[in-house]
């Protein structure tokens, strides 16, 4: 992967993670590898869309747990039924929980 692509990914990741120091660091690198202001802005805008989708997905999850029917459309699910997108989110949450449990078990086993 070329350096410009790596820096664009890092800028987008920093934006999605709300990591200002990370964004500032990679912003400095972006200029060094020749990225334009437009390219930097596009990476930040795309990351914001992803972040917005995650926010809407958690709102859907909360509404579901609360027994509410209201579902928010996810930017990443345009053209897909909202229920399928919510199911995808729930599957990812279960996967993350499983990884967390495996990690905890490994730590406990290594400390014994």
Protein Blocks (a to p, Z undefined) as FASTA:
>chain_A
ZZklmmmmmmmmmmmnopaklmmmmmmmmmmnopafklmmmmmmmmmmmmmmmmmmmmmm
mmmmnopabdcddfklgoiafklmmmmmmmmmmmmmmmmmmmmmmmmmmmZZ
